[in-house]
Amino acid sequence: MSQPATADKGGGGAAERVEDRTLRVVLEIVRGGSCFMDDLDGEIIDADVRFENDQCHCDVSVRKEDEEGDRIETKFGSEEICTHCPGVLFAKHDCIPRFLGIGDGWFVVETYAADTDTVSSLVTDIRRACERVTVKSLVSTSRDEHDDVCTIDISPLTPKQREAVHHALESGYYDPDTRVPLDDLAAQLDISPSALSQRLRRAESNVMRQFSESCDCLGPE
């Protein structure tokens, strides 16, 4: 994992923590239980959720339809943090959840992470607390031109395939200037070169298939 850079602001002597967040992650989470937002009448279009002193505080914007047309109401709710609440788990990994979508029993949440290890640990913790979690997209934040960024769903990859790809990237296996032998990478994972090669091929095939089927940037100009 990357190490946070700190800066002493002087005065009170407190250190300010600053670190790069190189990944933007979007998760679709199916909760393992109820939430007070399930009982709100109307379509939830926005939610600001804060956690403090074992309490969950929410400002929720709801769109309702009546005879005069659509109207927006904002509701405030506060209750004890549920054991199946995924939002509180983000703070454990120094991530901030942003709720992009809320439906009957599910959330779509965006966050920014320092590295893939953080994403993996976060997803593991959410999976333990909730019914299901899916990584909808995982993209780099370092691109200058975001118009050319394509999102890839890595949820079809098995944990072993993700581990293989992660170590391959970290070791420079895909860097033509590094030339890391497959045998060396396999030794790091304590598996045979043929098993590693198979995992990488299957993962690469899945990713490239998504590019060819849904990525507009590969089409004609």
Secondary structure, DSSP 8 states (H G I E B T S, - for coil): ----EEEE-STT--EEEE----EEEEEEEE-SS--GGGG-SSEEEEEEEEEETTEEEEEEEEEEEETTEEEEEEEEEEEE--TT-STTHHHHTT---EEEEEETTEEEEEEEESSHHHHHHHHHHHHHHSSEEEEEEEEES--S-GGG------TTS-HHHHHHHHHHHHHTTT-TTT---HHHHHHHHTS-HHHHHHHHHHHHHHHHHHHHHH-GGGS--
